[in-house]
Amino acid sequence: MNKNKIRKAVALSLLLASAGLSSIAFGADDGLTKTINIEGEVTGSGCTVSFPTSITFADTDISKLEISTAANSTNMITPSGEMPALVLSDCAAEQQFTVTLLGTADADDANALANGSTTTPATHVGLLMFLGNGASAIELIPGTPSSAYTAKTDGTLNVPAWPGLVKTTDAPSAGDVRINGQLQIVYL
């Protein structure tokens, strides 16, 4: 038998076989579409997050507490010493994320975290938390994600934080203050 005829016959057989496999592999009930299921997981490394685990306020006269509405406000009692910052590093370039303040909201002011002290607690005293500076600062409302932040192209971000003790009604009483909360970072 001629070698060219064998090659043509094999090529024609392969062409017919591949055409048949294509219709089997991709054909569906209507002959045009086929559902495929893909399983797996896409993972990525998160950012390294730094924020103080403890913030201390100096003893403060109850009469100095005010109701506050802005970061770095003169009527907000802020921590003694250096102000904290939310610092992210080792992020993907321009990684976006939100920040949520977790903890028990104050019964009188849902924007503040409640005083959780059980030993002679101060009443009607809470903590507000802002991220950023001045008028551009964002107030973190307990349980509500912030608007999106974006890390720099080098994978870093440094955002000043403004935690502040405030009165949550016009009738606070003196006592111990122990407020527990968490900052939750959610990558977008």
PAFIBA-813010 format. One line per 2 residues: number of its first residue (from 1); their letters; for each residue y, z, x of N, C-alpha, C. Coordinates in Angstrom, 1 decimal, padded with zeros to 4 digits. Atoms other than C-alpha are relative to their C-alpha. Layout:
! residues N
NUM) a) Y/Z/X/Y/Z/X/Y/Z/X; ...
! end
This chain:
! residues 188
1) mn) -001.2/000.0/000.8/000.0/000.0/000.0/001.2/000.0/000.9; -001.2/000.2/-000.8/003.5/-000.8/001.2/000.8/001.4/000.0
3) kn) -000.7/-001.3/-000.2/005.4/002.2/002.6/001.3/000.1/-000.8; -001.2/000.0/000.8/008.6/001.2/000.8/-000.3/000.2/-001.4
5) ki) 000.4/-000.2/001.4/006.8/001.1/-002.5/-000.3/001.4/-000.2; 000.4/-001.4/000.1/005.4/004.6/-001.8/001.3/000.8/-000.1
7) rk) -001.3/-000.8/-000.1/008.9/005.9/-000.9/000.7/-000.1/-001.4; -000.7/000.2/001.3/010.4/004.4/-004.1/-000.7/000.7/-001.1
9) av) 000.8/-000.7/001.0/007.6/005.8/-006.2/000.2/001.5/000.1; -000.2/-001.5/-000.2/008.0/009.3/-004.7/001.4/000.3/-000.4
11) al) -001.4/-000.3/000.4/011.8/009.1/-005.1/000.2/-000.1/-001.5; -000.1/000.1/001.5/011.5/008.0/-008.7/-000.7/001.1/-000.6
13) sl) 000.7/-001.1/000.6/008.9/010.7/-009.4/000.9/001.3/000.2; -000.8/-001.1/-000.2/011.2/013.3/-007.8/001.3/000.0/-000.9
15) ll) -001.1/000.1/000.8/014.2/012.0/-009.7/-000.4/000.4/-001.5; 000.4/-000.3/001.3/012.3/012.2/-013.0/-000.4/001.4/-000.2
17) as) 000.4/-001.4/000.1/010.9/015.6/-012.2/001.2/000.9/000.0; -001.2/-000.8/000.0/014.3/017.0/-011.3/000.8/-000.2/-001.3
19) ag) -000.7/000.2/001.3/015.8/015.5/-014.5/-000.7/000.8/-001.0; 000.8/-000.8/001.0/013.0/017.1/-016.5/000.3/001.5/000.2
21) ls) -000.3/-001.4/-000.2/013.6/020.5/-014.8/001.4/000.4/-000.4; -001.3/-000.3/000.4/017.3/020.3/-015.4/000.1/000.2/-001.5
23) si) -000.1/-000.2/001.4/016.8/019.9/-019.1/-000.7/001.2/-000.4; 000.7/-001.2/000.4/014.3/022.7/-019.2/000.9/001.2/000.4
25) af) -000.8/-001.1/-000.5/016.5/025.0/-017.1/001.3/000.3/-000.7; -001.3/-000.2/000.6/019.7/024.4/-018.8/000.1/-000.3/-001.5
27) ga) 000.1/000.3/001.4/018.7/023.2/-022.2/000.0/001.2/-000.9; 000.1/-001.1/000.9/019.2/025.5/-025.2/-000.4/-000.6/-001.4
29) dd) 000.4/000.5/001.3/018.5/025.2/-028.9/000.7/-001.3/-000.4; -000.8/001.2/000.4/021.3/022.7/-029.3/000.0/-001.0/001.2
31) gl) 000.1/000.9/-001.1/020.4/021.0/-026.0/001.2/-000.1/001.0; -001.2/000.1/-000.8/023.9/021.6/-024.5/000.3/001.2/000.8
33) tk) -000.4/-001.2/-000.6/024.2/025.2/-023.6/-001.3/000.9/000.2; 001.0/-001.0/-000.3/022.0/028.0/-022.2/000.6/001.3/000.4
35) ti) -000.5/-001.3/-000.3/022.7/031.7/-022.1/-000.7/000.5/001.3; 000.6/-000.7/-001.2/022.1/033.4/-018.7/000.5/001.4/000.0
37) ni) -000.4/-001.4/-000.2/022.2/037.1/-018.0/000.0/000.3/001.5; -000.2/-000.3/-001.4/023.5/038.3/-014.7/000.2/001.5/000.1
39) eg) -000.1/-001.4/-000.2/023.1/041.9/-013.6/000.3/000.3/001.4; -000.4/-000.4/-001.4/024.5/043.7/-010.6/001.1/001.0/-000.1
41) ev) -001.1/-000.9/-000.1/027.3/045.9/-009.5/001.0/-000.5/001.1; -001.0/000.4/-001.0/030.5/045.0/-007.7/000.7/001.4/000.4
43) tg) -000.6/-001.2/-000.4/031.8/047.9/-005.7/001.1/-000.2/001.0; -001.1/000.0/-001.0/034.8/048.6/-003.6/000.3/001.4/000.5
45) sg) -000.3/-001.4/-000.5/036.0/051.4/-001.5/001.3/000.4/-000.6; -001.2/-000.6/000.6/038.6/053.6/-003.0/001.0/000.4/001.1
47) ct) -001.0/-000.5/-000.9/041.7/054.9/-001.4/-000.3/001.4/000.5; 000.0/-001.4/-000.4/042.0/058.1/000.6/001.2/000.6/-000.6
49) vs) -001.1/-000.6/000.7/044.1/060.4/-001.5/000.3/001.4/000.5; -000.4/-001.3/-000.5/046.1/063.3/-000.2/001.1/000.6/-000.9
51) fp) -001.0/-000.7/000.8/047.9/065.9/-002.3/-000.3/001.5/000.2; 000.4/-001.4/-000.3/048.2/069.7/-001.7/-000.9/000.6/-001.1
53) ts) 000.9/-000.7/001.0/045.5/071.8/-003.4/000.6/001.2/-000.5; -000.7/-001.2/000.5/047.9/074.7/-003.8/001.5/-000.2/000.2
55) it) -001.4/000.0/000.0/051.6/074.8/-004.6/000.5/001.3/-000.3; -000.5/-001.4/000.2/053.5/078.1/-004.3/001.5/-000.1/-000.4
57) fa) -001.4/-000.1/000.4/056.7/078.9/-006.1/000.4/001.4/000.4; -000.5/-001.3/-000.4/058.9/081.8/-004.9/000.2/000.8/-001.3
59) dt) -000.3/-000.8/001.2/059.3/084.7/-007.3/001.4/-000.3/-000.5; -001.3/000.5/000.7/062.0/083.7/-009.8/000.4/000.8/-001.1
61) di) -000.6/-000.8/001.2/064.2/085.6/-012.2/-000.2/-000.9/-001.2; 000.3/000.7/001.2/063.2/084.6/-015.7/001.3/-000.7/-000.6
63) sk) -001.3/000.5/000.5/066.9/084.0/-016.5/000.3/-001.4/000.6; -000.3/001.2/-000.7/066.9/081.1/-014.0/-000.8/-001.2/-000.6
65) le) 000.8/001.0/000.5/064.3/079.1/-015.9/000.8/-000.8/-001.1; -000.7/000.8/001.0/065.7/076.2/-018.0/-001.0/-001.0/-000.5
67) is) 000.8/001.1/000.5/064.2/073.4/-020.1/000.5/-001.2/000.8; -000.4/001.1/-000.8/064.1/070.4/-017.8/-000.4/-001.4/-000.5
69) ta) 000.3/001.3/000.5/064.1/066.7/-018.5/000.0/-001.1/001.1; -000.1/001.0/-001.1/064.4/065.0/-015.0/-000.5/000.6/001.3
71) an) 000.5/-000.4/-001.3/062.9/065.1/-011.6/001.2/000.4/000.8; -001.0/-000.5/-000.9/064.9/067.0/-009.0/001.2/000.5/-000.8
73) st) -001.1/-000.5/000.9/066.9/068.5/-011.8/000.5/001.4/000.5; -000.5/-001.3/-000.4/069.1/071.5/-011.0/-000.5/001.1/-000.9
75) nm) 000.5/-001.0/000.8/067.6/073.3/-013.9/-001.6/000.1/000.0; 001.5/-000.1/-000.2/064.0/073.0/-012.6/-000.3/000.8/001.3
77) it) 000.4/-000.8/-001.2/062.5/075.7/-010.3/-001.1/-000.8/000.7; 001.0/000.8/-000.8/060.7/073.8/-007.6/-000.6/000.9/001.1
79) ps) 000.8/-000.8/-001.0/058.2/075.0/-004.9/000.9/000.5/001.1; -000.6/-000.4/-001.2/059.3/077.0/-002.0/-000.5/-000.8/001.2
81) ge) 000.5/000.8/-001.2/059.1/075.1/001.3/000.1/-001.5/-000.3; 000.0/001.4/000.1/058.4/071.4/001.6/-000.6/-000.5/-001.4
83) mp) 000.5/000.6/001.2/058.0/069.3/-001.6/-001.2/-000.8/000.2; 001.2/000.7/-000.2/054.6/067.8/-002.1/000.2/-001.5/-000.2
85) al) -000.1/001.4/000.2/053.9/064.1/-002.0/-001.5/-000.5/-000.3; 001.3/000.7/000.3/051.0/061.9/-003.4/000.0/-001.1/001.1
87) vl) 000.1/000.9/-001.1/049.9/060.0/-000.3/-001.4/-000.7/-000.1; 001.3/000.8/000.0/047.3/057.1/-000.5/000.0/-000.8/001.3
89) sd) 000.2/000.8/-001.2/045.9/055.4/002.5/-001.4/-000.7/-000.1; 001.3/000.8/000.0/043.0/053.0/003.3/-000.3/-000.7/-001.3
91) ca) 000.2/000.8/001.2/043.5/051.2/000.0/-000.1/-001.5/000.3; -000.1/001.5/-000.1/042.9/047.5/-000.5/001.5/-000.3/-000.1
93) ae) -001.4/000.5/000.0/046.1/045.6/000.0/000.5/-000.2/-001.5; -000.6/000.1/001.3/048.3/045.9/-003.1/-000.9/000.5/-001.1
95) qq) 000.8/-000.6/001.0/045.7/048.0/-004.9/000.8/000.7/-001.1; -000.8/-000.6/001.1/047.0/049.0/-008.3/-000.8/001.2/-000.6
97) ft) 000.6/-001.2/000.5/046.3/052.4/-009.9/000.9/000.7/-000.9; -000.8/-000.9/000.8/047.5/054.9/-012.5/-000.3/001.4/000.4
99) vt) 000.1/-001.4/-000.2/048.0/058.6/-012.2/000.0/000.8/-001.3; 000.0/-000.9/001.2/047.1/061.1/-014.9/000.0/001.4/000.4
101) ll) 000.0/-001.5/-000.2/048.0/064.8/-014.9/-001.0/000.5/-001.0; 001.1/-000.6/000.9/044.9/066.6/-016.3/000.3/001.5/000.0
103) gt) -000.2/-001.5/000.2/045.1/070.2/-017.6/000.4/000.3/-001.4; -000.3/-000.4/001.3/045.9/072.2/-020.6/001.5/-000.1/-000.3
105) ad) -001.4/000.2/000.3/049.2/071.1/-022.2/000.5/001.3/-000.7; -000.6/-001.2/000.6/051.6/073.9/-023.2/000.1/-000.2/-001.5
107) ad) 000.0/000.0/001.4/051.5/074.8/-026.9/001.4/-000.3/-000.5; -001.4/000.2/000.4/055.3/074.7/-027.1/000.6/-001.3/000.5
109) da) -000.6/001.3/-000.6/056.0/071.6/-024.9/-001.2/-000.8/000.5; 001.2/000.8/-000.4/053.2/069.0/-024.7/000.2/-000.8/001.3
111) na) -000.3/000.7/-001.2/054.9/067.5/-021.7/-000.3/000.8/001.2; 000.2/-001.0/-001.1/054.2/070.6/-019.6/-001.4/000.5/000.0
113) la) 001.2/-000.7/-000.1/051.1/072.2/-018.3/000.2/001.5/-000.4; -000.2/-001.4/000.5/050.5/075.6/-019.8/-000.3/001.0/001.1
115) ng) 000.3/-001.1/-000.9/050.5/078.9/-017.9/-001.4/000.6/-000.4; 001.4/-000.4/000.3/046.8/079.9/-017.7/-000.3/001.4/000.6
117) st) 000.3/-001.3/-000.5/047.3/083.4/-016.2/-000.5/000.9/-001.1; 000.6/-001.0/000.9/045.2/086.1/-017.8/000.5/001.4/000.3
119) tt) -000.5/-001.4/-000.4/046.8/089.1/-016.0/001.5/000.0/-000.2; -001.5/-000.2/000.4/050.2/090.0/-017.6/000.7/-001.4/000.2
121) pa) -000.6/001.3/-000.1/051.1/086.3/-018.1/001.4/-000.1/-000.5; -001.3/000.4/000.5/054.6/085.0/-018.4/-000.3/-000.9/-001.2
123) th) 000.2/000.8/001.2/054.9/083.5/-021.9/001.2/-001.1/000.0; -001.0/001.1/000.2/056.7/080.2/-022.8/000.5/-000.5/001.3
125) vg) -000.3/000.5/-001.4/056.6/079.1/-019.1/-001.0/-001.1/000.3; 000.9/001.1/-000.3/055.1/075.8/-018.1/000.4/-000.8/001.3
127) ll) -000.2/000.8/-001.2/055.0/073.2/-015.3/000.2/-001.5/-000.4; -000.2/001.4/000.1/056.5/069.7/-015.5/-000.3/-000.7/001.3
129) mf) 000.3/000.7/-001.2/055.4/067.1/-013.0/000.6/-001.4/-000.1; -000.5/001.3/-000.1/057.3/064.0/-011.9/-000.4/-000.6/001.3
131) lg) 000.3/000.8/-001.2/056.4/061.3/-009.4/001.1/-001.0/000.3; -001.1/000.9/-000.3/059.1/059.4/-007.6/001.3/000.7/000.3
133) ng) -001.3/-000.6/-000.4/062.8/060.0/-006.8/001.0/-000.3/-001.1; -001.1/000.2/000.9/065.8/060.4/-009.1/-000.3/-000.6/-001.3
135) as) 000.1/000.7/001.3/066.3/058.2/-012.1/-001.3/-000.8/-000.1; 001.2/000.8/000.1/063.2/056.1/-011.2/-001.3/000.8/000.0
137) ai) 001.2/-000.8/000.0/060.9/059.1/-011.2/-000.7/-000.1/-001.4; 000.8/000.1/001.2/058.1/059.0/-013.8/-000.5/001.4/-000.3
139) el) 000.6/-001.3/000.5/057.2/062.2/-015.8/-001.4/-000.2/-000.3; 001.4/000.0/000.3/053.5/062.8/-015.9/-000.2/000.9/-001.2
141) ip) 000.3/-000.7/001.2/052.5/063.8/-019.4/-001.5/000.3/000.0; 001.4/-000.4/-000.1/049.2/065.8/-019.5/-000.8/-000.9/-000.9
143) gt) 000.9/000.8/000.7/046.4/063.5/-020.4/000.4/-001.5/-000.2; -000.5/001.3/000.2/048.5/060.3/-020.4/000.1/-000.8/001.3
145) ps) -000.2/000.7/-001.2/048.1/057.7/-017.7/001.4/-000.5/000.3; -001.4/000.5/-000.4/051.3/056.7/-015.8/-000.1/-001.5/-000.1
147) sa) 000.0/001.5/-000.1/052.4/053.1/-015.6/-000.6/-000.3/001.4; 000.7/000.4/-001.2/050.8/051.2/-012.7/000.9/000.2/001.2
149) yt) -000.6/000.0/-001.3/051.6/051.9/-009.1/-000.7/-001.0/000.8; 000.6/001.0/-000.8/050.9/049.4/-006.4/000.1/000.4/001.5
151) ak) 000.0/-000.4/-001.4/049.9/050.2/-002.8/000.7/-001.2/000.8; -000.6/001.0/-000.9/051.7/048.3/000.0/-001.1/-001.0/000.5
153) td) 001.0/001.0/-000.6/050.1/045.3/001.7/-000.8/000.6/001.1; 000.8/-000.7/-001.1/049.0/047.7/004.5/-000.9/001.1/-000.6
155) gt) 001.0/-001.0/000.6/047.0/049.8/001.9/000.5/001.4/-000.1; -000.5/-001.4/000.1/049.3/052.8/001.8/001.1/000.1/-001.1
157) ln) -001.1/-000.4/001.0/051.7/054.5/-000.7/000.3/001.4/000.2; -000.4/-001.3/-000.1/053.7/057.6/-000.4/001.0/000.3/-001.1
159) vp) -000.8/-000.3/001.1/055.2/059.0/-003.6/000.4/001.4/-000.1; -000.4/-001.4/000.1/057.3/062.2/-003.7/-000.4/000.6/-001.4
161) aw) 000.3/-000.7/001.2/056.2/064.7/-006.3/001.0/001.1/-000.3; -000.9/-001.1/000.3/058.4/067.1/-008.2/-000.6/000.8/-001.1
163) pg) 000.5/-001.0/000.9/056.5/069.9/-009.8/001.1/001.0/-000.3; -001.0/-000.9/000.3/058.8/072.3/-011.6/-000.3/001.0/-001.1
165) lv) 000.2/-001.0/001.0/058.5/075.6/-013.5/001.2/-000.1/-000.9; -001.0/000.0/001.1/060.4/075.5/-016.8/-000.3/000.9/-001.1
167) kt) 000.3/-000.7/001.2/060.8/077.5/-019.9/-000.4/-001.0/-001.1; 000.5/001.0/001.0/059.0/075.8/-022.8/000.6/000.3/-001.4
169) td) -000.8/-000.4/001.2/061.1/077.7/-025.5/001.2/000.7/000.5; -001.2/-000.8/-000.4/064.3/079.6/-025.5/-000.3/001.5/000.2
171) ap) 000.3/-001.4/-000.1/062.4/082.9/-025.4/-001.1/000.3/001.0; 001.1/-000.3/-000.9/060.3/083.1/-022.2/000.0/001.5/000.3
173) sa) 000.1/-001.4/-000.4/059.0/086.4/-021.0/-000.5/000.1/001.4; 000.5/-000.1/-001.4/058.4/087.6/-017.4/-001.4/000.3/000.1
175) gd) 001.5/-000.3/-000.2/054.9/087.8/-016.0/-000.5/-000.9/001.1; 000.7/000.8/-001.0/052.4/086.1/-013.7/-000.1/-001.4/-000.5
177) vr) 000.1/001.5/000.3/052.2/082.3/-013.6/-001.2/-000.5/000.9; 001.1/000.7/-000.7/049.0/080.5/-012.7/-000.3/-001.2/-000.9
179) in) 000.2/001.2/000.7/048.9/076.9/-013.7/-001.0/-000.9/000.7; 001.1/000.9/-000.7/045.8/074.7/-013.0/000.1/-001.4/-000.6
181) gq) -000.1/001.4/000.5/045.9/071.0/-013.2/-000.7/-000.9/001.1; 000.5/000.9/-000.9/044.5/067.9/-011.5/000.8/-001.3/-000.1
183) lq) -000.5/001.3/000.1/045.9/064.5/-010.6/-001.2/-001.0/000.1; 001.2/001.0/000.1/043.4/061.7/-011.6/000.6/-001.3/000.4
185) iv) -000.3/001.3/-000.4/043.7/058.4/-009.8/-001.0/-001.0/-000.6; 000.9/001.0/000.5/042.3/055.4/-011.7/000.4/-001.4/000.5
187) yl) -000.3/001.3/-000.6/042.1/052.0/-009.9/-000.1/-001.0/-001.1; -000.1/001.0/001.0/043.0/049.0/-011.9/-000.6/-001.3/000.6
! end
